[in-house]
Amino acid sequence: MMVDMVGQDAIHSAAELLRAGGTVAFPTETVYGLGADAANPLALHRVFEAKGRPADHPLIVHIADASNLSEWAQDIPDAAWRLAAAFWPGPLTLILRRHDQVLNEVTGGQDTVGLRVPDHPVAAALLHAFGGGVAAPSANRFGRVSPTTAQHVRDELGAQVGIVLDGGTCRVGVESTIVSLAHGKAVLLRPGGLSVAAIEDVLQQKITSTQATGREVRAPGALSAHYAPATPLELHPADALWQRVHQLSAQGRKVIVLGLGDASGSDISGGGFAYFPMPGFADEYARVLYATLHRFDRAGFDYLLAEAPPDTQPWLAVRDRLQRGARGA
């Protein structure tokens, strides 16, 4: 059932469905999630089945408030409380040592659990009405482009979702930043909607992207190939982009070019290719990235060619998604 206008009755129905072991797709500030009761193994199985998700791939538990943190994690370091106070609700997932009662289906069998408080009024209302943790990966087939509208969810998963709460277009557009604090040192497991610089400012220390302890933590969305459209996606620096465009066009391939800014001075007409300008600022690019990939993945092109964004910290999450999407496609 698609719920277009999300009022109290819709939230109540969705919370009741979660209690009954069903699935609910709901908006967050990052992407739409496919939610189930994090304490119900049968409900979690429905999520894995709908997505085609590997059973050892962990889920993120969405909670209503930072005060719920202790219900899911133990040995919580001071750094976690400081980050929660600074950025929750918001696009930050913390990886912490799990409580013993947290299900293996949630953690992928690891001794850690991922937790976050989403910053969206529909998500907040649902979590408060439900009264528990909601495990919610992105509401799409595993490895594919994440949804940023309710229609993306329906196009991808159809009747496999019990209720879809339509809260409009997600304002961040890429998934949360994942930071592990489980083994003493802050470790970046996935760049996302919150900048590394902001996290480091609160912690007053640099965070690393490798496990200094040598202990591997599997994180959602961190596989080398992920976030991929069905149409082959390629990522090229500006100096190689047009060479590849003309090579494919000469082969009779229909190509869409996702360039940075306008294409003044470039030949963008004819030859079986078209040009689509992407925003020149990282946060704006992130906001429209998945919607753009969804759009052109269904437009009959043979290839999607993206101009590589700058290799700078503000573009870290966008580059990450494009690189993984290209490998996955």
DOLUMMI-967085 format. One line per 8 residues: number of its first residue (from 1); their letters; for each residue y, x, z of C-alpha. Coordinates in nm, 2 decimals, always signed. Last residue first. Layout:
N
NUM) A) Y X Z | ... .
END
This chain:
329
329) AGRAGRQL) -0.20 +2.74 -1.30 | -0.29 +2.88 -0.96 | -0.15 +3.23 -1.03 | +0.17 +3.07 -1.17 | +0.20 +2.84 -0.87 | +0.15 +3.13 -0.63 | +0.43 +3.32 -0.79 | +0.66 +3.02 -0.82 .
321) RDRVALWP) +0.61 +2.91 -0.46 | +0.67 +3.26 -0.32 | +0.98 +3.32 -0.54 | +1.13 +2.99 -0.41 | +1.04 +3.09 -0.04 | +1.20 +3.43 -0.07 | +1.51 +3.33 -0.26 | +1.75 +3.38 +0.04 .
313) QTDPPAEA) +1.59 +3.72 +0.11 | +1.65 +3.88 -0.23 | +1.43 +3.94 -0.54 | +1.65 +3.72 -0.76 | +1.48 +3.43 -0.94 | +1.22 +3.49 -1.21 | +1.29 +3.27 -1.52 | +1.02 +3.01 -1.54 .
305) LLYDFGAR) +0.80 +2.94 -1.84 | +0.61 +2.61 -1.84 | +0.35 +2.61 -2.12 | +0.17 +2.36 -2.34 | +0.43 +2.09 -2.29 | +0.33 +1.72 -2.29 | +0.58 +1.58 -2.05 | +0.36 +1.53 -1.74 .
297) DFRHLTAY) +0.38 +1.88 -1.61 | +0.75 +1.87 -1.70 | +0.84 +1.61 -1.44 | +0.60 +1.73 -1.16 | +0.74 +2.08 -1.20 | +1.10 +1.96 -1.18 | +1.02 +1.75 -0.88 | +0.86 +2.05 -0.72 .
289) LVRAYEDA) +1.16 +2.28 -0.77 | +1.44 +2.03 -0.70 | +1.53 +2.11 -0.34 | +1.41 +2.47 -0.37 | +1.67 +2.53 -0.65 | +1.95 +2.38 -0.44 | +1.85 +2.61 -0.14 | +1.83 +2.92 -0.36 .
281) FGPMPFYA) +2.16 +2.87 -0.55 | +2.18 +2.90 -0.93 | +2.03 +2.56 -0.99 | +1.77 +2.53 -1.27 | +1.87 +2.48 -1.64 | +1.61 +2.32 -1.86 | +1.55 +2.47 -2.21 | +1.33 +2.34 -2.48 .
273) FGGGSIDS) +1.07 +2.50 -2.70 | +0.89 +2.42 -3.03 | +1.09 +2.65 -3.25 | +1.40 +2.44 -3.24 | +1.71 +2.49 -3.02 | +1.75 +2.72 -2.72 | +1.90 +3.03 -2.90 | +2.07 +3.20 -2.61 .
265) GSADGLGL) +2.44 +3.28 -2.59 | +2.50 +3.03 -2.31 | +2.17 +2.93 -2.16 | +2.30 +2.75 -1.85 | +2.20 +2.84 -1.50 | +1.87 +3.00 -1.40 | +1.61 +2.91 -1.66 | +1.32 +2.68 -1.66 .
257) VIVKRGQA) +1.19 +2.71 -2.02 | +0.98 +2.44 -2.16 | +0.72 +2.54 -2.43 | +0.53 +2.36 -2.71 | +0.29 +2.62 -2.86 | +0.29 +2.67 -3.24 | +0.18 +3.03 -3.21 | +0.54 +3.14 -3.31 .
249) SLQHVRQW) +0.66 +2.93 -3.02 | +0.44 +3.13 -2.78 | +0.58 +3.46 -2.89 | +0.94 +3.32 -2.90 | +0.91 +3.21 -2.54 | +0.75 +3.54 -2.43 | +1.03 +3.75 -2.58 | +1.28 +3.50 -2.43 .
241) LADAPHLE) +1.15 +3.57 -2.08 | +1.11 +3.95 -2.09 | +1.46 +4.05 -2.00 | +1.51 +3.75 -1.77 | +1.21 +3.84 -1.55 | +0.90 +3.62 -1.62 | +0.70 +3.36 -1.43 | +0.43 +3.17 -1.62 .
233) LPTAPAYH) +0.31 +2.82 -1.55 | +0.01 +2.68 -1.74 | +0.02 +2.29 -1.73 | -0.19 +2.15 -1.44 | +0.09 +2.24 -1.20 | +0.02 +2.48 -0.92 | +0.14 +2.49 -0.56 | -0.14 +2.74 -0.48 .
225) ASLAGPAR) -0.30 +3.07 -0.59 | -0.27 +3.36 -0.34 | -0.37 +3.13 -0.06 | -0.09 +3.09 +0.20 | -0.04 +2.71 +0.17 | -0.17 +2.64 +0.52 | -0.23 +2.95 +0.73 | -0.54 +3.16 +0.80 .
217) VERGTAQT) -0.47 +3.40 +1.08 | -0.61 +3.76 +1.04 | -0.63 +3.99 +1.34 | -0.53 +4.34 +1.25 | -0.29 +4.34 +1.55 | +0.00 +4.43 +1.32 | -0.07 +4.12 +1.12 | +0.15 +4.15 +0.81 .
209) STIKQQLV) +0.47 +3.96 +0.72 | +0.67 +4.13 +1.00 | +0.94 +3.98 +1.21 | +1.25 +4.17 +1.31 | +1.40 +4.12 +1.65 | +1.67 +3.93 +1.83 | +1.44 +3.63 +1.85 | +1.72 +3.38 +1.76 .
201) DEIAAVSL) +1.87 +3.60 +1.49 | +1.52 +3.69 +1.35 | +1.45 +3.32 +1.30 | +1.78 +3.27 +1.11 | +1.72 +3.58 +0.90 | +1.37 +3.46 +0.81 | +1.52 +3.15 +0.65 | +1.39 +2.80 +0.73 .
193) GGPRLLVA) +1.26 +2.59 +0.44 | +0.97 +2.82 +0.36 | +0.82 +3.17 +0.39 | +0.45 +3.17 +0.49 | +0.26 +3.38 +0.75 | +0.56 +3.55 +0.91 | +0.44 +3.74 +1.22 | +0.61 +3.74 +1.56 .
185) KGHALSVI) +0.41 +3.97 +1.79 | +0.19 +3.88 +2.09 | -0.12 +3.74 +1.92 | -0.04 +3.38 +1.88 | +0.32 +3.40 +1.79 | +0.26 +3.31 +1.42 | +0.55 +3.20 +1.20 | +0.52 +2.94 +0.93 .
177) TSEVGVRC) +0.83 +2.84 +0.73 | +0.80 +2.47 +0.63 | +0.72 +2.35 +0.29 | +0.96 +2.33 -0.01 | +1.20 +2.04 -0.11 | +1.46 +2.06 +0.17 | +1.61 +1.71 +0.12 | +1.29 +1.52 +0.06 .
169) TGGDLVIG) +1.35 +1.23 -0.18 | +1.34 +0.88 -0.05 | +1.17 +0.76 +0.27 | +0.89 +0.57 +0.11 | +0.60 +0.52 +0.36 | +0.27 +0.53 +0.17 | -0.01 +0.34 +0.33 | -0.39 +0.37 +0.31 .
161) VQAGLEDR) -0.39 +0.67 +0.08 | -0.69 +0.72 -0.15 | -0.55 +0.43 -0.36 | -0.34 +0.67 -0.57 | -0.36 +1.03 -0.48 | -0.15 +1.22 -0.73 | +0.07 +0.95 -0.90 | +0.10 +0.77 -0.57 .
153) VHQATTPS) +0.21 +1.08 -0.38 | +0.46 +1.17 -0.66 | +0.59 +0.82 -0.64 | +0.67 +0.86 -0.27 | +0.89 +1.16 -0.35 | +0.88 +1.53 -0.27 | +0.52 +1.58 -0.35 | +0.35 +1.92 -0.34 .
145) VRGFRNAS) +0.23 +2.08 -0.67 | -0.14 +2.14 -0.67 | -0.37 +2.36 -0.46 | -0.54 +2.07 -0.28 | -0.46 +1.74 -0.44 | -0.14 +1.59 -0.30 | +0.01 +1.46 +0.02 | +0.11 +1.79 +0.18 .
137) PAAVGGGF) -0.09 +1.86 +0.50 | -0.05 +1.62 +0.79 | -0.23 +1.63 +1.12 | -0.05 +1.37 +1.33 | -0.02 +1.43 +1.71 | +0.01 +1.14 +1.94 | +0.23 +0.85 +2.04 | +0.20 +0.65 +1.72 .
129) AHLLAAAV) +0.53 +0.48 +1.75 | +0.71 +0.81 +1.84 | +0.53 +0.99 +1.55 | +0.62 +0.71 +1.30 | +0.98 +0.69 +1.40 | +1.02 +1.07 +1.37 | +0.86 +1.08 +1.03 | +1.08 +0.80 +0.91 .
121) PHDPVRLG) +1.40 +0.96 +1.06 | +1.32 +1.30 +0.90 | +1.33 +1.64 +1.08 | +0.97 +1.72 +1.14 | +0.85 +1.86 +1.47 | +0.60 +2.14 +1.41 | +0.26 +2.28 +1.52 | +0.00 +2.51 +1.38 .
113) VTDQGGTV) -0.31 +2.58 +1.60 | -0.49 +2.90 +1.69 | -0.84 +3.00 +1.80 | -0.97 +2.94 +1.45 | -1.24 +2.70 +1.34 | -1.03 +2.56 +1.06 | -0.77 +2.46 +1.32 | -0.75 +2.09 +1.27 .
105) ENLVQDHR) -1.12 +2.03 +1.19 | -1.20 +2.26 +1.49 | -1.05 +1.99 +1.71 | -0.80 +2.07 +1.98 | -0.97 +2.02 +2.32 | -0.97 +2.40 +2.40 | -0.59 +2.42 +2.37 | -0.49 +2.63 +2.08 .
97) RLILTLPG) -0.31 +2.97 +2.08 | +0.00 +2.94 +1.88 | +0.11 +2.91 +1.52 | +0.47 +2.77 +1.50 | +0.58 +2.57 +1.20 | +0.95 +2.56 +1.11 | +1.12 +2.31 +0.88 | +1.32 +2.12 +1.14 .
89) PWFAAALR) +1.32 +1.92 +1.46 | +1.31 +2.17 +1.61 | +1.50 +2.48 +1.51 | +1.68 +2.63 +1.81 | +1.49 +2.48 +2.10 | +1.16 +2.53 +1.92 | +1.25 +2.89 +1.84 | +1.34 +2.96 +2.20 .
81) WAADPIDQ) +1.02 +2.79 +2.33 | +0.81 +2.99 +2.10 | +0.98 +3.32 +2.20 | +0.90 +3.24 +2.57 | +0.53 +3.26 +2.49 | +0.30 +2.96 +2.50 | -0.02 +3.06 +2.68 | -0.17 +2.72 +2.57 .
73) AWESLNSA) -0.12 +2.49 +2.27 | -0.18 +2.13 +2.19 | -0.05 +1.93 +2.49 | +0.19 +2.21 +2.58 | +0.39 +2.15 +2.27 | +0.46 +1.78 +2.34 | +0.80 +1.86 +2.50 | +0.90 +2.00 +2.16 .
65) DAIHVILP) +0.92 +1.65 +2.04 | +0.74 +1.40 +1.81 | +0.45 +1.62 +1.70 | +0.32 +1.71 +1.36 | -0.01 +1.90 +1.36 | -0.04 +2.15 +1.07 | -0.39 +2.17 +0.92 | -0.62 +2.46 +0.88 .
57) HDAPRGKA) -0.83 +2.55 +0.57 | -1.19 +2.59 +0.68 | -1.30 +2.25 +0.55 | -1.17 +2.33 +0.19 | -0.93 +2.05 +0.07 | -1.03 +1.80 -0.20 | -0.71 +1.62 -0.10 | -0.86 +1.28 -0.04 .
49) EFVRHLAL) -1.18 +1.43 +0.12 | -0.99 +1.66 +0.35 | -0.77 +1.38 +0.46 | -1.06 +1.14 +0.51 | -1.24 +1.40 +0.72 | -0.93 +1.41 +0.95 | -0.98 +1.04 +1.02 | -1.34 +1.10 +1.10 .
41) PNAADAGL) -1.25 +1.39 +1.34 | -1.00 +1.18 +1.53 | -0.76 +1.38 +1.76 | -0.52 +1.48 +1.48 | -0.48 +1.12 +1.39 | -0.42 +1.13 +1.01 | -0.12 +1.21 +0.79 | -0.08 +1.30 +0.42 .
33) GYVTETPF) +0.26 +1.47 +0.42 | +0.56 +1.43 +0.19 | +0.76 +1.75 +0.15 | +1.02 +1.94 +0.34 | +1.25 +1.69 +0.53 | +0.95 +1.49 +0.61 | +0.82 +1.18 +0.42 | +0.51 +0.98 +0.51 .
25) AVTGGARL) +0.16 +0.94 +0.36 | -0.06 +0.74 +0.60 | -0.44 +0.78 +0.64 | -0.67 +0.56 +0.84 | -0.86 +0.62 +1.17 | -0.77 +0.29 +1.34 | -0.50 +0.46 +1.54 | -0.34 +0.59 +1.22 .
17) LEAASHIA) -0.35 +0.24 +1.07 | -0.17 +0.10 +1.38 | +0.10 +0.36 +1.34 | +0.14 +0.27 +0.98 | +0.17 -0.10 +1.06 | +0.43 -0.04 +1.33 | +0.63 +0.18 +1.10 | +0.63 -0.09 +0.83 .
9) DQGVMDVM) +0.73 -0.35 +1.08 | +1.01 -0.13 +1.22 | +1.17 -0.08 +0.88 | +1.08 +0.15 +0.59 | +1.19 -0.02 +0.26 | +0.96 +0.09 -0.02 | +0.62 +0.05 +0.15 | +0.34 +0.13 -0.10 .
1) M) +0.00 +0.00 +0.00 .
END
